[in-house]
Amino acid sequence: MYTVLIADDEQNIREGLKYIIDWTALGFCICGEASNGEDTLRLVLDKKPDLVLLDIRMPKIYGTDIIRTAREKGYDGKFIILSGYSDFAYAQTAIRYNAGFYLTKPIDEDELAEAVEKIAQDLTAERNQSENIAILKTKARNVILQEIITGTYNASHASLLSPGQIEEMNLSAEIYQAVIYEDSDALLPEGSQGFAELLKITNKDHRSFEYLEEDGSQVILLKGQFALGKFRDFLNGCGQMPFWQDISSPSFFLSYGRPVASLEDVCLSYGEALTLRKRKFFCRHGQHTLGYDELPGQEDCLPPDHTVLAKYCKKLTDYLLSFNRGMVAETLFELESLLSRMSDISSVRLFLTDLYLNIKEKINLTYHMADIPFPSNGTAISHIGECSYLYEIIRYISEMAEMIITATGNPSRTTVLDDIVYYIDHNYQNNIKLESIAPLFGYNSAYLGKIFNKHFGESFNSYVDNRRIEQSKELLKEKNMKVYEIAEAVGYKNVDYFHKKFKKYVGISPAEYRKKYE
């Protein structure tokens, strides 16, 4: 429905114009009326009606001046000029300002209806053309964005886009970063709105980031220092988000490439993000992000060979035969670290399948009289093939190892706790958590936490922190490492968090502790 403003200094004429034709049938609704030039001009600029019926001789401001001023201020609606025969010279002036139609008073009903109908047709055609142009611009912009992301932009469009066009498309920025975003849960909305909520920003007019879908994934192109800073803040706060702590797999996943300084290099950042997306399989338990600093080196991309398979098969079999849970867990952790640097996921699955089947065969040969409840080979192969993450396969092999020890040995709670302490003492510098260690020893994390606390008089996390702090004190005495290096060496990735923990357990800051031994 289009809008019409009726402007005439005579009330009876205004009333007549309201009812002389069926405005609704012609696609219009009356949005206002005015009796003088000042009010008319104000309403035209405020309401921006699609059509103005305007008497040429208006008090205060003439109709021609209303049209001229409105045009100068950007109004592009239609006018129908109403005047007496003696005002034709004024009407000619108004028509020069694209006034449209000129009708003489008294107004003929059919003539007015015909003019309004023609204007409605023109407005519809203009609206359709404007919408088509907007659609074409959006499509062209999306194509250019896709080519920038994939790296075909340089070849086909670099010479066609001027700096001014890049600015007009809101693509100009001092820095860019590509992010691939997957949302597999209902915790957050999908698409760009969900990503904006993650970063707690608005993205009006694409000022902060661009969003598109490429190769079945949601791709985000961050633009400018503000957006990249908010993304860094989000990454730094990932570990403190409470709803992630009790889920077995990520509800969403982000991979991101390095920041780059030009549109031409955006494809490099996207290429890194795409490589990391394909490495989602190697995420640790509860890990939701992979960044460019976690890309594997070229030397780490070769799949493990039969020598590596034989080595780990022997180590794990020997530890199982000696009921050494601690070394089984440590060996599986070592193996997980090794395999996480590989590139070919199918080769990793095949390696772990062969490892499990070889261990099963050797255990069955050794304990051929024992009733060990192994699943069938087909069941084991199917389970390993269906696991979405490496840590899930390692956990499955760990569960099988605990089943073997339980079926062939005489496990005790004290032995398990001693093995866990041994494991902590040798791995405190890694990202060890109760929920990831418990399955390696065949326990539920909540239950293991309770018996650990009861046996040692402190929580698992407190024991780990104490072990880390004791080692950091020794390193601080040596004075050959900086505080942030010591923090990382004992397992704290965030130096501020290390400061907080050190002061909690020691009572003074690391720097103050070091001064005591100068």
N, C-alpha and C positions, 0 to 999 in steps of 0.2 A: 504494500500500500504506500503510495506517494503522498506527500504533504503539500498543502496549498495555503498561502497567506492572502487574505483579501484586504486591500488598502484603498479606501475612498473616503473623502471628507464628509460624504452624505450618508447618514445612517440608513435611510430607506433604500439606497442603492446597495449598501453592504448587505442588508437583509435580503434584498432581491437576489443578489448574486449567490447567496447561500442555497437558495431553493430553485433557481431558474433551471438548473440541470441536476441530474442525479450524479453527484460527485462520487459516491461509493461505487456505482456501476462502472464508472470510468476509471476506477482504481485510485481515488484520492480521498483523503480525509482533511478537513479544515483544521489547521493547527493554530490559527489566530486571526485577528483582524486589527486594523489600525486606522486612525482618523486623521493623522497628520504625518508629515515627512520624517520628523525626528523619530517618532515611535516606529514608523515603518522600517527605517534604516536599522534601528536597534534590533527589531525583531528578525529582520533578514539576517543580520550578522550573528544573532544569538541562536535562533532556531534553525537557520539554514534550510528553509523550505525548498522543496523541489520546484515549486511553481509560485510565482507572485502575480496576482491580478492587481495592477497598479494604475491608479488614476494619474494622468500626466500632470494635472494641476493640483498639487497637494500643498496645504498650508505649511509654513516654516521651511520646508525643503522641497524644491520642485522634483517631480518624478525623474527627470533626466539626471539631476544631480545625485538622486538616490541610486540610480543604476550605475552611474560612473563611479561613485565612491564604493559601492558594494563590489564592483568588479576589481577595483584597485586593491581592495582588502581580501581578495581571493574568493569571493562568492561566485560559483559557476552554475547556479540554478537558472531556471527559465523565467522569462517575464512575458506577460500579456499586457500590452498597453491599452488602457481605456481612455478615450478622449472625445471631445466634440470635434466637428469638422474644422473649426477655426484653429485647432491645435495641431494640425498636421505637421507643421514645421518642427514643433517640439518632438512629435512622434518620430520624424526622420532622424533626429539626433539620437533618440533612445534606441532606434533600430541599429544605428552604427555601433552601439555597445552590445550588440547581440541580444536585443530585447525579445526577438522572436516574432510575436504576432501583434498586430495593431488593429483594434476593434473600436468602432465609433459608437457613441451613445445615440439613442438608446440601444442597448445590447440585444442583438438577435439571438434567440435561444439556440437555434440550429448552428449558427456561425460560431458561437462560443463552444458548443459541444464538439464541433468538428475540430476547433483549435486545440481544445484540451485533449481530445483523443489522439491527435497528431503528436502533441507534446508527450503524452504517455508512451506512445510508440518509440519516440526518440529517446526518452529516459530509459526505457527497457533495453533498447539497443546499446546505449552507452554503458548501462550497468553490466550487460552481458560482455561487452567488449572489455570493460575494466576488469571483470572477474576472470576473463580468459587471459588477459595480459598478466594478472597476478598469478594465475596458475602456471603460465609459461615461465614467468620469472622464478617461481618456486621450483619448478622442475629443472630449469637451467641451473639454479643455485645448487640443487641437490646433486645434479650431475657433476658440477665443478667440485663440490665437496668430496664426492666419491672418488673423483680422479686425483684430487689432492691427497686423499688418504692412501689410495692404492699406488700412487707414484706415476700415473699416466698423465698427470697435470702438466708436467714440464714439456712433454712432447706435443700436446695438442692445444693447450690454452695459455701457456705462459706469455706468449707474444700478444694474446688478445685481451688480457686483463691489465689495465693500467692501475697505478696506485690509487687513483681516484675511484675506480670501480671496486677495487678490493675494499676500500674504506666504506663505500656505499653499501656493500654486502655485509658489513660488520665482520670482515675476516681479518682486518688489520690488527696485529698485536705484536708486542715486543718478544713474546715467548709463547710456545705451544707445547702441548703434551697429549699423546694419544692414550686412551684408556678403553679397554674392552670390559663390558659390564654384563654379567649374567645374573638374573634374579629367578631362582627356582622355587621360591616360597612366597606365601601371601603376607609375610611380615611387612613388606614394603610395596608401594605401587610400582608398576612396571614402567619402563621407558625413561625418558628424560625427567619426568616429574619425580620418579623414585630416586634418580641420581641426585637431583637438586635437593631432595630431602636429606639424603645421606650427607651432603656437604653443607646443608643448612644455608643455602643461598637461593636467590631468585635469579632467573635467567631471562629477564625481559629483553625482547628484541635480540636474542642470541648474544647478549653482551658477555656472558661468562663462559659459555661453551656451546658447541654445535653437537647435534645428535643425529645419527643416521643408523640404518641397519645395513650390515655388510657381511656376506658369507655366513648368514644365519646368526649373527651376534649383534648386540647393541654396542655401537662405537661412539665414544665421547671424545670430542676434540676440545680440550681445555684451552682457553685463550687468556693471556695476560697474567701478571704477577699475582693479582688478587685471587683469581680462580685456582692457580697452582698452589698458592699459599693455603687456601682453604682445603685443598686436596691433601696437602702435607699434614695439616692439622688433623684431618680425618684419619689418615694412616697412622699417625702417632697415637691416636686415641682408640684404635681398634681393640687393643688388649683390655681396655677398661669397660667395654660395652657388655652389660650384664646378660643380655639375652643370648649371647654366644656361648656362655660358659657351660650350658647343659645340653648342647645339641651334638649329635654324633657326626654330622656333616654340615658344611656351610649352606646357609639358606641363599646366599648369593656369593659371587666370586668376581674379583677384579684382577685384571692383569694390565700393567702399564709400562710404556716405553720411556726412554729418557726425554727430558725437556730439550727442545730445539728452538733455534732463533729465527727460522724462516719457514714459509709455507712449503718451499721446495723440499725441506728436510722432514716434513711431517710424516711422509711415508716411511722414513727410517724408524721413527718412534712407534708408528703403527706396526711395522714389521716385527719389532721387538715384543710388543704387546701380543701380537698374534702367535709368535713362537711360545711365549709364556702361557697363553691360553691353552695351547696344546699340551703344556706340561702340568696342567691342573692335577693330573693323576699323581704327581709327586708331592702334592701338598701334605704338610703334617696334619695331625689331628687338630681340628678346629681352626686351621689356617684358611683365611678368606682372600688373601692378596698375594700376588707374585709381581715383583718389580724388576726393572732392568738390571739391578745389581745382583740378581739371582740367576741370570742367564748362565748356562753351562759353558765352560771353555771348550774349544775345539778338541783339545786332547782328551776330554772326558766323554766324548760322544760314542766311542766304540763299545759294542755290547760285550758282556763278560764271556769268556771262552770256556772250554772244558776244563782247563787247568784251574780257573777260579771256582768252577762248580765243584771239582773234586776237593779243593782246599776247604770250602765252607761245609761241604757234606761231611768230611772227616772231623772238622772241629765240632760241629754241632752233634754229630753222633757220639763222639768221645765224651762231650759234656753231658749228654743224655744218659750215657751208660754209667757215668759217675754221679748222676743225680745232682749236677751242679747247675742249679737254676740261675744263679747269678751270672755265670759265664755264658749260659744259653742266651739270657737276655742281652748281655753285652755284645755277643756275637751277632745277634739279630739286629741290634741297634747299629753296629758297624756295617752290616750288610745293607741295611736300609740307607745309610749314608752313602755307601758306594753306588747303589743302584739309582739313587736320586740324581746322580750326575749324568746318567745316561740319557739318550734321546729317543731311542726306539722302544715304545711302550710294549709292543708285541713281543720283542726280544726279552724284556724284563719279565713279562708274564710267563713266557716259555722257560726262562731260567729258573724261576721260583717253582714252577710246576715240576720241572726235572729235579730240583733240589729236594722237594718234599717227597717225591716218589722214590728217589734214591735212598733218603733217610729211612723211609718206611720199609724198604726192602732190606736194608742192613739191620734194622731193629728186629724185624721178623726173623731174620737168619739167626740173630743172637738169642732171641727169646722165642724160639720156635714152639716151645711148649706153653707159652703164656697166652692168655686170652685177652689180647689188646684190641679194644673196640675201634679199630680204624674204619673210617668211612671207605666206601668203594673208590677205586681209582677214578671212575667216571664222575662220582659225586664231587670228589676233591678237585678234579680238573674243571668241572662246571663252576664250582664255587669261586675258584681263583679267576676264572674268565669273566665272572660277573662282578667282581669287586671293582668299585669306581676309583679306589685310591690304593696306592702302594702300601700305606700303613695298615689298611684292612687286610691285605694278603699277609703282611708280616704278623699281624695279630692272629690270623687264622693258623699260621704255622706255629706261633707261640702257644696257642690253645692245644694244638696237636702235641707239642712238646710236653706241656703239663700233663696231658692225658697219658703220654708214654711213661713219664716219671711216676705218676700216680699208680699206673697199672703194673709197673715193674719194680718200684722201690717202696720206701716207707717214709713218706714226707712228714715233716713236723712243722708246726707254726714257727717255732723258734728258729729253725734252719732257714725258713723263708725270710724272716725278718733280718737275720744276719746277712743273707744274700742281698737283700735290698739295701742295707747299710753299706755293704761292700760296693754295690753298684753306684750309690750316691757318692761315696768317697772318691770314686774314680771317674765320675761323669758330672760332677756339680757344675762344671764350666759350660755344659750344654743346657738346652732348654728342656729340663726334665720336670715333669709334672706328675702328680699322683695318678690322674686319670689316664695318662699314657703308659705309666710304669705298671700299674696294677694288672692289666691284662697279660703282660709279659710273664708275670709270676702266677697267673691263673686265678686272680682275685677280682672281685668287684671293688671299685675304687673307694666307695663309701665304707664298706666293711674293712678293707685294708687300712684306711685312715683311722678307724676306731681302734683296731688292735695295735697299730703302730703307736698311737698316742698313749694307750694303756701300758704298753711294754716299756716305752722310752720316756714317758712323762712329758712329752712335747709333741706338737703336730709334725706331720711330714714336712710342710713348708718351713716351719721354724727350724727343723733339723738342717734342711738344705741351706737356709739363710745363714745359720751358724757356721756351717762348713765353709761356705763362700767367704764369710766375713773373716774367719780365722786365717784362711789362705791369703786374703787381701792384706791382712795385717803383716804377714811375712813379706809380701811383695812391697809394701810401703816401707818396710825397714831397709830393703835392698837399695831403694832410691834410684834405680836405673829405668824405671817406667813411670810414665805420667799417670795421673789419677784416672783419666778416662780410659787409658789402656789397661789399667788394673781392673777397672769395672768390667770391661769386656772380657778380660782373661778369666774372671771368676764367674761369668755367666750373666752379668747385668748389661743389657744392651743400652739402657738409658742411664747416663752418668748421674742425673739428678735423682733418679730412683735409688741408685747405689749410695749416694750421699745420705738419703733419708734412712735407708736400712742400716748403714754403718753407724749413724748417730744413735739410732734406736738401740742397737746391741752393744755399742762401745761407750756411748755417752758423749763423744766428741766427734768432730768432723775428721775425714781422712787427712786433710792438710794439718790439722792440729795434732793428730796422732803421729804423723811423720816428723813433725818438729820435735817431738819428745826424744827422737833417736838421732837428731843431728849433732 
